C-alpha cells in the first residue's frame, strides 16, 4: 500500500535526449575509484552537458539513489571535461536499468522522525574537502535528503562526521 512517485517517462526522455536509450547497463551510478585526470580536454558541447545535468538535478526529487553522483558531477559544470561527460554517461547507464524506480510513500502509524548521516573524510581528490549527506524519514517514508561537499576542510574523520551531523540537525530544526 502507499503511493509511488516516479518519473519513468521523464527518465526515458533524458536518455533519449542524450542518445542513450539502448545503452549498456551498470550497477552503480558513479565509479568508486578516486582517480583524477589533470590534462583532460574540455568537453566539446558544454551546453548539452549543462542541459543533461539540469535534467538530472530535477530527477533527484524522486531518485535519492543518484543524489551523490549528480552532485559530484555538478561541481564541474563551469568547465566540463571528457571525463566528466563519461561520469554523466555512467549515471545515465545506471538510470536505464532502473528507469521505473521512484519514491515510495506509505501510511504509517508512527510519527517518529529518523535521520541518518554519513561523511567521507577528504573524499574530494581536487581539494581534499569532505563530502557528506543525510536522509530523513518520517515513519517509514523518506522526506528529505541531501548530498554535498563540506565548505571547509575537516582535520579528521570525526570532524567530518560531526559537520555532517550538524547539517542533519539543522534540517530537523527546519522540518
DACOR-V56767 format. One line per field, one symbol per residue. phi: phi as a letter, one per 40 degrees, with the letter a starting at -180 (. if undefined). psi: psi as a letter, one per 30 degrees, with the letter a starting at -180 (. if undefined). burial: # if it has 9 or more other C-alpha atoms within 8 Angstrom, else .. A space follows every 50 residues. Layout:
BEGIN
phi=???
psi=???
burial=???
END
This chain:
BEGIN
phi=.hbbcabdccccccccdcgbcbcccbcbcacccbbbbcbcccccbcccdc cccccccccddbbccbdcccdccccbccacbccccccccccccccdcbcc cabcbbcbccbcbbbbbaabcfccccbgccbaaabbbbgbbcbaaabacc cbcccaccccccccccccccccccc
psi=lakjjlheeeeeeeeeefhgfhlkllfkfkkfkilkjehklkkfieeeee eeeeeeeefffgiffgeeeeeeeffgffikleeeeeeeeeeeeeeefhfg lajkklkkfkgkkkkkllljkhfjeeggllklllkkkjbgkkfklkklkk flkkfleeeeeeeeeeeeeeeeef.
burial=....####..##.###...##....#..#.............#..#..## .##.###.##.##..########..##..###.##.##.#######..#. ######........#.#########..############.##..#.##.# ..##..#.###.###..#.......
END
